[in-house]
Amino acid sequence: MKKLINLFEDSNWEVAKGYPKGTKRKVLRDEDSKKTILLKLPKGFKMSAHSHITAEQHLVLKGEYSSDGEIYPVGSYQIFSAHDEHGPFVSDNGALILVIWDSLK
């Protein structure tokens, strides 16, 4: 039986290593090169441009962030192909982002 994970409750959050100070994550799936997390961006979040070896998808659930002069509010969705540089990212007031990494063939 799969474990039920409530996306909005306060349990299962951990420090998001490799992200700016104050960023938290809740791992929903972690299988080989496939991962799904909730990423909680703190107020004043700033992250440099980067890339990944897999495709990355973002869905903004709460708050907003900006990247390359565009603002991404609640309901915004983006997908980045493997090896595509994306960012930098800034969130003045914080945000909650569903992030999915997959090989997407």
C-alpha positions as CSV (number, residue, x, y, z in Angstrom):
1,M,0.0,0.0,0.0
2,K,1.3,3.4,-0.9
3,K,1.7,6.0,1.8
4,L,-0.7,9.0,1.7
5,I,1.2,12.3,1.7
6,N,-0.7,15.5,2.3
7,L,1.0,18.2,0.3
8,F,0.0,21.1,2.6
9,E,0.5,19.7,6.1
10,D,3.6,20.7,8.1
11,S,5.1,17.2,8.4
12,N,7.9,15.6,6.3
13,W,9.6,18.9,5.3
14,E,13.4,18.9,5.3
15,V,16.2,21.3,4.5
16,A,16.6,21.4,0.7
17,K,20.4,20.8,0.3
18,G,22.0,22.6,-2.6
19,Y,19.4,25.4,-2.5
20,P,19.6,28.8,-0.9
21,K,19.2,29.0,2.9
22,G,15.7,28.6,4.2
23,T,14.5,26.5,1.3
24,K,12.6,23.4,2.3
25,R,11.5,20.3,0.4
26,K,9.0,17.4,0.8
27,V,10.0,14.4,-1.3
28,L,6.9,12.8,-2.9
29,R,8.8,10.3,-5.2
30,D,12.4,9.3,-5.6
31,E,13.1,6.4,-8.0
32,D,16.4,6.3,-10.0
33,S,16.5,9.5,-12.0
34,K,12.9,10.3,-11.4
35,K,11.9,12.6,-8.6
36,T,8.9,14.6,-7.5
37,I,9.2,17.2,-4.7
38,L,7.4,20.1,-3.2
39,L,9.8,23.0,-2.9
40,K,9.1,25.7,-0.4
41,L,10.9,28.9,-1.4
42,P,11.5,31.4,1.4
43,K,11.0,35.1,1.1
44,G,14.0,36.7,-0.7
45,F,14.8,33.4,-2.6
46,K,17.5,33.8,-5.3
47,M,19.0,30.9,-7.3
48,S,21.5,31.1,-10.2
49,A,20.8,29.6,-13.6
50,H,21.5,25.9,-13.9
51,S,20.7,22.7,-15.9
52,H,19.9,19.1,-15.2
53,I,20.5,15.8,-16.9
54,T,16.8,15.1,-16.9
55,A,13.7,17.2,-17.9
56,E,12.3,19.4,-15.1
57,Q,8.7,20.6,-14.7
58,H,7.4,23.3,-12.4
59,L,3.9,24.0,-11.2
60,V,3.4,27.0,-9.0
61,L,0.9,26.1,-6.2
62,K,1.3,29.2,-4.0
63,G,3.1,32.5,-4.3
64,E,5.1,33.3,-7.4
65,Y,8.6,33.5,-8.7
66,S,10.3,35.4,-11.5
67,S,12.8,34.1,-14.1
68,D,14.3,35.9,-17.1
69,G,12.1,38.9,-16.7
70,E,8.8,36.9,-16.5
71,I,6.6,36.4,-13.4
72,Y,5.2,33.0,-12.8
73,P,2.1,33.2,-10.4
74,V,-0.1,30.5,-9.0
75,G,-1.1,28.0,-11.7
76,S,1.9,28.7,-13.9
77,Y,3.6,25.7,-15.5
78,Q,7.0,25.4,-17.1
79,I,8.9,22.5,-18.6
80,F,12.7,22.4,-19.3
81,S,14.3,19.8,-21.5
82,A,17.3,17.9,-20.2
83,H,20.5,20.0,-20.3
84,D,18.5,23.3,-20.9
85,E,19.8,26.1,-18.8
86,H,17.0,27.7,-16.8
87,G,16.9,30.6,-14.3
88,P,18.0,32.6,-12.5
89,F,15.0,32.4,-10.2
90,V,13.8,35.0,-7.7
91,S,10.9,34.9,-5.2
92,D,10.5,38.1,-3.2
93,N,7.6,36.7,-1.0
94,G,8.2,33.0,-1.2
95,A,6.4,30.3,-3.1
96,L,5.4,26.6,-3.1
97,I,6.4,24.8,-6.3
98,L,5.7,21.2,-7.4
99,V,8.9,20.1,-9.2
100,I,9.2,16.9,-11.3
101,W,12.4,15.5,-12.8
102,D,11.9,12.8,-15.4
103,S,13.8,11.4,-18.4
104,L,10.8,12.2,-20.7
105,K,11.6,10.3,-23.9
